[in-house]
C-alpha cells in the first residue's frame, strides 16, 4: 500500500531521518505544528469550496429565472404567430372570394 506515492519502506526511512534530524524532544511540537497547518489548510479549502458552491447555486438560480422568462416569451410569440396566421388566412380567403366574384362578373373572361 502506498501513501502519496510513497511505500512503507520510504515512509519508515523518512520518519527515522526526521527523528534523527529533529530529535525526540522537538518531534511532538513539530507534529503539533504540522497538524495545525493541515487543519488551517482544510479550513481554507472548505471556505473556498463553500464560496464556489454559493456562486454556482446563485448562477443556477439566475439560469432558471432567465430560462423561465425565455420560455414565457416563446409561448407569447407562438400565440401571436398563430393569431397572425389565422388572420392572414381569413384575409386571404376573403381576397380569393372577392377575386372569384369579380372574375365571374367580368364578361368574356374564361375561367
BALOBA-1460 file (C-alpha; in Angstrom, 3 decimals):
// residues 111
<rec num="1" residu="x" x="0.000" y="0.000" z="0.000"/>
<rec num="2" residu="x" x="1.255" y="3.474" z="-0.838"/>
<rec num="3" residu="x" x="0.630" y="6.868" z="0.722"/>
<rec num="4" residu="x" x="1.099" y="9.771" z="-1.715"/>
<rec num="5" residu="x" x="3.225" y="7.544" z="-3.938"/>
<rec num="6" residu="x" x="5.489" y="6.545" z="-1.029"/>
<rec num="7" residu="x" x="5.690" y="2.913" z="0.074"/>
<rec num="8" residu="x" x="6.133" y="1.593" z="3.616"/>
<rec num="9" residu="x" x="9.925" y="1.444" z="3.374"/>
<rec num="10" residu="x" x="10.279" y="5.030" z="2.171"/>
<rec num="11" residu="x" x="7.831" y="6.289" z="4.807"/>
<rec num="12" residu="x" x="9.693" y="4.481" z="7.573"/>
<rec num="13" residu="x" x="13.012" y="5.886" z="6.307"/>
<rec num="14" residu="x" x="11.593" y="9.436" z="6.280"/>
<rec num="15" residu="x" x="10.265" y="9.032" z="9.834"/>
<rec num="16" residu="x" x="13.616" y="7.712" z="11.098"/>
<rec num="17" residu="x" x="15.500" y="10.558" z="9.387"/>
<rec num="18" residu="x" x="13.025" y="13.057" z="10.827"/>
<rec num="19" residu="x" x="13.560" y="11.629" z="14.301"/>
<rec num="20" residu="x" x="17.335" y="11.844" z="13.879"/>
<rec num="21" residu="x" x="17.372" y="15.353" z="12.380"/>
<rec num="22" residu="x" x="14.686" y="16.971" z="14.555"/>
<rec num="23" residu="x" x="15.273" y="14.979" z="17.691"/>
<rec num="24" residu="x" x="12.855" y="13.269" z="20.046"/>
<rec num="25" residu="x" x="12.329" y="16.435" z="22.115"/>
<rec num="26" residu="x" x="11.095" y="18.621" z="19.266"/>
<rec num="27" residu="x" x="9.276" y="15.920" z="17.280"/>
<rec num="28" residu="x" x="5.927" y="16.214" z="19.176"/>
<rec num="29" residu="x" x="5.933" y="20.013" z="18.831"/>
<rec num="30" residu="x" x="6.704" y="19.692" z="15.136"/>
<rec num="31" residu="x" x="3.894" y="17.144" z="14.675"/>
<rec num="32" residu="x" x="1.524" y="19.513" z="16.510"/>
<rec num="33" residu="x" x="2.517" y="22.421" z="14.234"/>
<rec num="34" residu="x" x="2.113" y="20.213" z="11.179"/>
<rec num="35" residu="x" x="-1.357" y="19.147" z="12.364"/>
<rec num="36" residu="x" x="-2.343" y="22.770" z="12.931"/>
<rec num="37" residu="x" x="-1.116" y="23.712" z="9.470"/>
<rec num="38" residu="x" x="-3.118" y="20.870" z="7.916"/>
<rec num="39" residu="x" x="-6.265" y="21.938" z="9.826"/>
<rec num="40" residu="x" x="-5.776" y="25.535" z="8.712"/>
<rec num="41" residu="x" x="-5.361" y="24.439" z="5.095"/>
<rec num="42" residu="x" x="-8.505" y="22.305" z="5.375"/>
<rec num="43" residu="x" x="-10.379" y="25.346" z="6.704"/>
<rec num="44" residu="x" x="-9.217" y="27.430" z="3.749"/>
<rec num="45" residu="x" x="-10.153" y="24.677" z="1.312"/>
<rec num="46" residu="x" x="-13.601" y="24.374" z="2.934"/>
<rec num="47" residu="x" x="-14.121" y="28.151" z="2.703"/>
<rec num="48" residu="x" x="-13.163" y="28.183" z="-0.981"/>
<rec num="49" residu="x" x="-15.404" y="25.166" z="-1.681"/>
<rec num="50" residu="x" x="-18.335" y="26.839" z="0.096"/>
<rec num="51" residu="x" x="-17.746" y="30.085" z="-1.805"/>
<rec num="52" residu="x" x="-17.755" y="28.270" z="-5.131"/>
<rec num="53" residu="x" x="-20.833" y="26.308" z="-4.099"/>
<rec num="54" residu="x" x="-22.676" y="29.530" z="-3.222"/>
<rec num="55" residu="x" x="-21.693" y="31.122" z="-6.541"/>
<rec num="56" residu="x" x="-22.771" y="28.054" z="-8.508"/>
<rec num="57" residu="x" x="-26.108" y="27.998" z="-6.674"/>
<rec num="58" residu="x" x="-26.613" y="31.706" z="-7.450"/>
<rec num="59" residu="x" x="-25.761" y="31.190" z="-11.131"/>
<rec num="60" residu="x" x="-28.083" y="28.178" z="-11.298"/>
<rec num="61" residu="x" x="-30.909" y="30.261" z="-9.825"/>
<rec num="62" residu="x" x="-30.262" y="33.045" z="-12.335"/>
<rec num="63" residu="x" x="-30.193" y="30.498" z="-15.174"/>
<rec num="64" residu="x" x="-33.546" y="29.064" z="-14.129"/>
<rec num="65" residu="x" x="-35.072" y="32.552" z="-13.908"/>
<rec num="66" residu="x" x="-33.819" y="33.545" z="-17.345"/>
<rec num="67" residu="x" x="-34.872" y="30.201" z="-18.830"/>
<rec num="68" residu="x" x="-38.394" y="30.737" z="-17.459"/>
<rec num="69" residu="x" x="-38.529" y="34.213" z="-18.981"/>
<rec num="70" residu="x" x="-37.327" y="32.884" z="-22.337"/>
<rec num="71" residu="x" x="-39.918" y="30.102" z="-22.271"/>
<rec num="72" residu="x" x="-42.636" y="32.615" z="-21.439"/>
<rec num="73" residu="x" x="-41.536" y="34.862" z="-24.311"/>
<rec num="74" residu="x" x="-41.501" y="31.877" z="-26.670"/>
<rec num="75" residu="x" x="-45.038" y="30.972" z="-25.656"/>
<rec num="76" residu="x" x="-46.207" y="34.532" z="-26.239"/>
<rec num="77" residu="x" x="-44.511" y="34.666" z="-29.631"/>
<rec num="78" residu="x" x="-46.046" y="31.341" z="-30.666"/>
<rec num="79" residu="x" x="-49.511" y="32.548" z="-29.653"/>
<rec num="80" residu="x" x="-49.044" y="35.808" z="-31.579"/>
<rec num="81" residu="x" x="-47.749" y="33.884" z="-34.587"/>
<rec num="82" residu="x" x="-50.777" y="31.569" z="-34.547"/>
<rec num="83" residu="x" x="-53.095" y="34.597" z="-34.254"/>
<rec num="84" residu="x" x="-51.404" y="36.358" z="-37.190"/>
<rec num="85" residu="x" x="-51.531" y="33.200" z="-39.305"/>
<rec num="86" residu="x" x="-55.241" y="32.845" z="-38.581"/>
<rec num="87" residu="x" x="-55.904" y="36.475" z="-39.523"/>
<rec num="88" residu="x" x="-53.799" y="36.089" z="-42.670"/>
<rec num="89" residu="x" x="-55.785" y="33.005" z="-43.697"/>
<rec num="90" residu="x" x="-59.067" y="34.896" z="-43.163"/>
<rec num="91" residu="x" x="-57.862" y="37.854" z="-45.232"/>
<rec num="92" residu="x" x="-56.533" y="35.544" z="-47.949"/>
<rec num="93" residu="x" x="-59.840" y="33.668" z="-48.111"/>
<rec num="94" residu="x" x="-61.730" y="36.966" z="-48.306"/>
<rec num="95" residu="x" x="-59.488" y="38.238" z="-51.097"/>
<rec num="96" residu="x" x="-59.772" y="34.970" z="-53.015"/>
<rec num="97" residu="x" x="-63.569" y="35.021" z="-52.759"/>
<rec num="98" residu="x" x="-63.623" y="38.640" z="-53.933"/>
<rec num="99" residu="x" x="-61.343" y="37.797" z="-56.848"/>
<rec num="100" residu="x" x="-63.555" y="34.829" z="-57.748"/>
<rec num="101" residu="x" x="-66.644" y="37.039" z="-57.599"/>
<rec num="102" residu="x" x="-65.049" y="39.701" z="-59.794"/>
<rec num="103" residu="x" x="-63.869" y="37.092" z="-62.305"/>
<rec num="104" residu="x" x="-67.325" y="35.613" z="-62.528"/>
<rec num="105" residu="x" x="-68.852" y="39.052" z="-63.130"/>
<rec num="106" residu="x" x="-66.413" y="40.072" z="-65.851"/>
<rec num="107" residu="x" x="-67.984" y="39.218" z="-69.261"/>
<rec num="108" residu="x" x="-65.928" y="37.226" z="-71.742"/>
<rec num="109" residu="x" x="-63.456" y="36.084" z="-69.139"/>
<rec num="110" residu="x" x="-62.742" y="32.375" z="-69.159"/>
<rec num="111" residu="x" x="-62.128" y="30.544" z="-66.008"/>
